[in-house]
Amino acid sequence: MYREILTWLEEWKENKNRKMLFMAGARGVGKTWTLNDFGMGFYDNTAYFDLNTQEYVRFIFEGELEKSRIIKMLSVTCGENIEPEKTFVILENIDSISNYIDIIDFLSKELKEYHICFTTMKNELSIIENNAFLNDAVDFVTLYPLSFSEFLRVNGEDDLCTLIEENSKKKIDQTYLLRIKQYLKTYMLIGGMPSVVKTYVETDSLSEAETEKSNIIFSYINDFENLENKAFSSKVKQVWESIPKQLAQENKKFQYGSVKITARAREYQDAVKYLIEEKYVTPLYKVATPKAPLEAGRDKKSFELFLTDIGLLSSMYGLTMDDFEESDILKRFEGALAVQYVFEELLHNPNVSKIYYWTSSATAKIDFIFEDGDNIIPIEINLEENTKAQSLKVYKERYKNNMSVRITTDTMSISNGILNLPLFSIWNM
């Protein structure tokens, strides 16, 4: 299955200043397949270890850490000699070992000549915040579900990707434009979880893809139900199940009262923290003032929560392909599908750094905002193509920014410092 990150991984391998690799990603986004595929294509052999299920491998890292012993025992375990430059070592679910930070620190210093990748399903930002030295020890990368461009390529539509890439110079013919928009509807229904996309491509069946999505949602809920503390388990499930409802509100800021009428932050904040840290959801924080660095103005108490994948959100809303054939589908649920989709595409885009949102003291809201060098770029979703929409106007008058982005259903254009970007082109921004 085509994954754009394979190009990045190849560049990582060839980089002389390469550090050990740390790949984060939610359950089901394809970390295992992607890394094994990369190892198969670029190394003599791949040594794969899942520290979550292989207890005897975890034993190797217990007690005093010693370089030659670790390499010898890992080689014996996988049945092949692990050699520098020639073997790609994958240590899946490294965080299942309690002292995994110490292990990463040791290996990054003592086994620099080896090509080693750690993986985790935990939130990488939380890990970095608590262990700042890791920025010097490893190269972080996050794997997400398939983006819309990857979905097109997996479906054999490389030509449509080329047309989108060239859209700024050449208008897309109406026939091709209709094909792109139909694929976009299908993508918003199916989503980008690899197993779901694989099922759809192989069977050409939306119902089979829906079954696979249901299996993923069930596995998440099963994770919650298996938490040892049953009271905490119940709260986690309540928060998770409230997210589609919260995204369907005009004010998408996460509200504890939407989880349960009598809920208070102190009762449910640990459940929210768990879902974020375990990457079942992704937070989008508000910034008080859009000035660099944006992180300095992050409001930790004001955030929106998004699911890992738009296909899962479509399933939780109970949507079918017939719904996506309706012209108002992206306006339903207060635009929740469009906001979820745009957020995912921005996360995929290598040209977009950390993302936030901004609101005025009144009603103006900028859906997304990010740093581009010294510039702060606001992004407004305007699917009704309403040029009189006030939020972006309020923002531009207040902060005098040179460039803004308006996400529309129209074609690409630029005027008065505003880039009008079609939904299907966000990955190409």
Secondary structure as GFF3:
##gff-version 3
##sequence-region A 1 429
A	DSSP	alpha_helix	5	14	.	.	.	ID=ss1
A	DSSP	beta_strand	20	24	.	.	.	ID=ss2
A	DSSP	alpha_helix	31	42	.	.	.	ID=ss3
A	DSSP	beta_strand	45	50	.	.	.	ID=ss4
A	DSSP	alpha_helix	55	60	.	.	.	ID=ss5
A	DSSP	alpha_helix	67	78	.	.	.	ID=ss6
A	DSSP	beta_strand	87	92	.	.	.	ID=ss7
A	DSSP	three_ten_helix	94	96	.	.	.	ID=ss8
A	DSSP	alpha_helix	100	110	.	.	.	ID=ss9
A	DSSP	beta_strand	115	120	.	.	.	ID=ss10
A	DSSP	alpha_helix	124	130	.	.	.	ID=ss11
A	DSSP	alpha_helix	134	137	.	.	.	ID=ss12
A	DSSP	beta_strand	138	142	.	.	.	ID=ss13
A	DSSP	alpha_helix	148	154	.	.	.	ID=ss14
A	DSSP	alpha_helix	158	165	.	.	.	ID=ss15
A	DSSP	alpha_helix	174	190	.	.	.	ID=ss16
A	DSSP	alpha_helix	194	203	.	.	.	ID=ss17
A	DSSP	alpha_helix	206	225	.	.	.	ID=ss18
A	DSSP	alpha_helix	230	247	.	.	.	ID=ss19
A	DSSP	three_ten_helix	256	258	.	.	.	ID=ss20
A	DSSP	alpha_helix	265	277	.	.	.	ID=ss21
A	DSSP	beta_strand	281	287	.	.	.	ID=ss22
A	DSSP	three_ten_helix	294	297	.	.	.	ID=ss23
A	DSSP	beta_strand	298	307	.	.	.	ID=ss24
A	DSSP	alpha_helix	310	316	.	.	.	ID=ss25
A	DSSP	alpha_helix	321	324	.	.	.	ID=ss26
A	DSSP	three_ten_helix	332	335	.	.	.	ID=ss27
A	DSSP	alpha_helix	336	348	.	.	.	ID=ss28
A	DSSP	beta_strand	355	359	.	.	.	ID=ss29
A	DSSP	beta_strand	365	372	.	.	.	ID=ss30
A	DSSP	beta_strand	375	381	.	.	.	ID=ss31
A	DSSP	alpha_helix	390	399	.	.	.	ID=ss32
A	DSSP	beta_strand	404	408	.	.	.	ID=ss33
A	DSSP	beta_strand	413	415	.	.	.	ID=ss34
A	DSSP	beta_strand	418	422	.	.	.	ID=ss35
A	DSSP	three_ten_helix	423	428	.	.	.	ID=ss36
###
